[in-house]
Each structure stands twice: as structure tokens, then as C-alpha cells.
């Protein structure tokens, strides 16, 4: 640069300084405007969701059953085929049979064994008849007397006349309890009382004999004394 140009530049240094400052300001304003136009709004914050996953559950593995152990097979016997040995046949020479002498027939007496007599069959003993039960007989006789006493009626006319006494009645019952016969064996002395005693026996009802009472008997004879007394 020449010496003439240096003073010229020096004289215009203020202008260059002002122009540079203005240029720098314009560029700064342009840059700020450009940044303001290109500025995009920030997107809204998206909340972050955190999900805690459960740990996977391990499924138990199926246990396989143990396989059955097969027993060892017994060894099969080995059959060796053997050829049968040939049988040696011995030649047989035919021999002429000689007739045997016929013995003389002599009569021989054979003893005859005696025939055993047939054993006689002994028939089984018949079962013993059942025994009569005395206790059952006593209970039955007591019931019979109770039935007669229940049916005894003291005639009012005999009571009014002061008749009293005992009458003995003989009567027969069969096994079904039916009255076969009845009679006065001992009188009270008053026919009115004797007839009352007979009515008491004939009007009573009796039960059948027990199975173990008077075994083997179809009928049984009883005696009962009936007493007629006046109680004042």
C-alpha cells in the first residue's frame, strides 16, 4: 500500500467502524428473528408408566414313573438234533412147538366156604317220650281253680237263709280245655249250694293243656273244693 492510500484509510476509519457495527447489529437482529421464527414449541411431557411384572412361576415338571424292570429271560435250552441209532435186529429162528402131554383129569373136590349169615339189622331205639313238667301242671291246675272261683256265685236266697258249707266237685277236662264231665263228690248239705258249685265249674272257660303237662294223656281229672261262707 502506498503512502497516499494509508492516510485515506486512516481518515475513513471511523466510518468503517460505524459501518461494521451497524452490519454486525443487522446480522444479529436477523439471526434473532430467524431463531424466533424457527423455534418450535416443545412437546408436552408424556408420563412414563412403569409396570412391575410378576416373576414367571415355574411350572413343576411332571415326574415320569419309573419304567418296570423286566426280569431277565431264562436261557432257552438248545436242542441238538440227534439222529436215532439204528436198532440191530437179531434174526429169530422158528422153533417147532411140541405138543404138551394132556394130564389125566382127576376129580378134585373144592371145599365150599360156608355162607355167612346176614347180619340182623338192629332197629334204632325209639326216642324216649318227653317227660311231664310238674311245674307246668301245677300252674295249669292253679289257673283252673282261679277260673272256677271267678265264676262262683253265692245265691242270695241261701245267704239270706244262712246256708254255708263246702262243696267238692270232680270234673274232667280234655287237652283242649273242654269240660267233659262234672259231679258233686262231697255235698255241703244244701242242694242250693251244691248246684251253685256245679254252675261255677260248667260256666268257667279253661285253656288247653301245656305241651309238657300230662304228656301222653288225652284227659285229666281235677277236684276242687268250693266254700260258701257268710261274713258278717
C-alpha positions in Angstrom: 0.0 0.0 0.0 1.3 3.4 -0.9 1.7 6.2 1.4 -1.2 8.1 -0.2 -3.6 5.3 0.5 -2.7 4.9 4.2 -3.8 8.4 5.2 -7.0 7.9 3.2 -7.9 4.7 5.1 -6.9 6.3 8.3 -9.2 9.2 7.7 -12.1 7.0 7.0 -11.5 4.6 9.9 -14.5 6.0 11.9 -16.8 5.4 9.1 -15.6 1.8 8.7 -16.1 1.3 12.4 -19.6 2.6 12.4 -20.5 0.6 9.3 -19.1 -2.6 10.8 -21.1 -2.0 14.0 -24.2 -1.4 12.0 -23.6 -4.6 9.9 -23.0 -6.6 13.0 -26.2 -5.3 14.6 -28.2 -6.1 11.4 -26.8 -9.6 11.3 -27.5 -10.1 15.0 -31.1 -8.9 14.6 -31.6 -11.1 11.5 -30.3 -14.1 13.5 -32.6 -13.4 16.4 -35.6 -13.1 14.2 -34.7 -16.2 12.3 -34.3 -18.2 15.5 -37.7 -16.8 16.8 -39.5 -17.9 13.7 -37.9 -21.4 13.6 -38.4 -22.1 17.3 -40.9 -25.0 17.6 -42.8 -25.5 20.9 -41.6 -28.4 22.9 -44.0 -31.4 23.0 -45.8 -32.0 26.3 -44.1 -34.3 28.6 -45.5 -37.8 28.4 -45.8 -39.6 31.8 -43.7 -42.7 31.9 -45.7 -45.7 33.1 -43.6 -48.3 34.9 -45.3 -51.7 35.2 -43.7 -54.2 37.6 -44.2 -57.6 36.0 -44.5 -60.6 38.3 -41.8 -63.0 38.0 -42.8 -66.0 36.0 -43.9 -69.0 38.0 -42.1 -72.1 37.1 -44.4 -75.0 36.5 -43.3 -78.2 38.1 -42.2 -80.7 35.5 -44.2 -83.9 35.5 -42.3 -86.8 37.1 -42.2 -89.8 34.8 -42.9 -93.1 36.6 -40.0 -95.4 36.6 -40.2 -98.0 33.9 -40.7 -101.5 35.2 -37.6 -103.6 35.1 -38.2 -106.6 33.0 -36.8 -109.8 34.6 -34.1 -111.4 32.5 -35.4 -114.1 30.3 -34.2 -117.6 31.2 -31.9 -119.0 28.6 -33.6 -121.3 26.1 -32.3 -124.8 26.1 -30.6 -125.7 22.9 -32.0 -128.8 21.4 -29.4 -130.7 19.5 -30.9 -132.8 16.8 -29.6 -136.3 17.2 -30.3 -139.0 14.8 -31.6 -142.2 16.4 -29.2 -145.0 16.3 -30.4 -147.9 14.1 -31.6 -150.9 16.2 -29.9 -154.1 15.3 -32.4 -156.8 14.7 -31.4 -160.3 15.7 -32.7 -162.9 13.3 -35.2 -165.3 15.1 -35.1 -168.9 14.1 -38.6 -170.5 14.2 -38.9 -173.5 16.5 -41.5 -176.1 16.1 -43.7 -176.4 19.1 -44.1 -179.8 20.7 -47.5 -180.9 21.8 -47.6 -181.0 25.6 -48.9 -184.1 27.2 -52.5 -183.9 28.3 -52.8 -184.6 32.1 -55.3 -187.1 33.2 -58.4 -185.5 34.6 -58.8 -186.3 38.3 -61.9 -185.1 40.1 -60.9 -182.5 42.6 -63.2 -181.7 45.4 -63.3 -178.0 46.1 -64.4 -177.1 49.6 -67.4 -174.8 49.7 -67.0 -171.9 52.1 -69.9 -171.6 54.4 -72.1 -168.7 53.6 -72.0 -166.1 56.3 -75.4 -165.4 57.8 -76.7 -162.0 57.1 -76.2 -159.6 60.0 -79.5 -158.8 61.5 -80.2 -155.0 61.4 -81.0 -153.7 64.8 -83.7 -151.1 64.6 -82.9 -147.9 66.4 -84.3 -147.5 69.8 -87.4 -145.4 69.8 -86.9 -141.9 71.2 -87.8 -141.7 74.8 -91.1 -139.9 75.4 -90.9 -136.4 76.7 -91.2 -136.1 80.5 -94.1 -134.2 82.0 -93.3 -130.9 83.6 -94.7 -130.9 87.2 -94.3 -127.1 87.4 -96.4 -126.6 84.2 -99.0 -129.0 85.6 -99.2 -127.1 88.9 -99.6 -123.7 87.1 -102.4 -125.1 84.9 -104.3 -126.5 87.9 -104.0 -123.2 89.7 -105.4 -121.3 86.7 -108.3 -123.8 86.5 -109.2 -123.2 90.2 -109.0 -119.4 89.7 -111.4 -119.6 86.7 -113.9 -121.6 88.8 -113.7 -119.2 91.8 -114.2 -116.3 89.4 -117.5 -117.8 88.2 -118.7 -118.9 91.7 -121.9 -117.1 92.7 -123.3 -117.2 96.3 -127.1 -117.4 95.9 -128.8 -114.6 97.8 -131.6 -116.9 99.0 -129.0 -119.2 100.5 -127.2 -116.3 102.1 -130.5 -115.0 103.5 -131.3 -118.3 105.0 -127.9 -118.6 106.5 -126.8 -121.6 104.4 -123.0 -122.1 104.4 -120.7 -125.0 103.7 -118.1 -126.5 101.3 -118.8 -128.5 98.1 -116.2 -130.7 96.4 -116.6 -131.0 92.6 -115.0 -133.8 90.5 -114.6 -132.7 86.8 -112.7 -133.9 83.7 -111.0 -131.8 81.1 -109.5 -132.9 77.8 -106.3 -131.5 76.3 -108.1 -128.7 74.5 -109.6 -127.4 77.8 -113.1 -128.7 77.1 -115.2 -129.8 80.1 -116.1 -133.5 79.7 -118.0 -134.1 82.9 -118.6 -132.6 86.4 -120.3 -134.0 89.5 -120.5 -133.4 93.2 -118.4 -135.8 95.2 -118.9 -134.2 98.6 -122.1 -132.2 99.4 -122.4 -129.1 101.6 -125.7 -130.4 102.9 -127.6 -127.8 101.0 -128.7 -128.6 97.4 -128.8 -124.9 96.6 -125.1 -124.6 97.4 -124.3 -127.8 95.5 -126.0 -126.5 92.4 -124.2 -123.2 92.7 -120.8 -125.0 92.8 -121.7 -127.1 89.7 -122.7 -123.9 87.8 -119.4 -122.3 88.7 -117.5 -125.3 87.1 -119.7 -125.5 84.0 -119.7 -121.8 83.2 -115.9 -121.4 83.5 -113.6 -121.3 80.4 -110.4 -123.3 80.5 -107.2 -123.1 78.4 -105.6 -126.0 76.6 -103.1 -128.2 78.3 -99.4 -127.1 78.1 -97.4 -129.3 75.7 -95.2 -130.6 78.6 -98.1 -131.2 81.0 -99.6 -134.7 81.4 -97.7 -136.0 78.4 -99.5 -138.9 76.7 -102.8 -138.3 78.4 -105.9 -137.1 76.5 -107.9 -136.2 79.6 -107.2 -135.1 83.1 -109.4 -135.4 86.2 -109.5 -132.5 88.7 -111.0 -132.0 92.1 -111.9 -128.5 93.5 -113.5 -127.6 96.8 -115.7 -124.5 96.8 -116.5 -122.9 100.1 -119.6 -120.8 100.7 -119.4 -118.8 104.0 -121.3 -115.8 105.4 -119.1 -113.0 106.5 -120.9 -110.5 108.8 
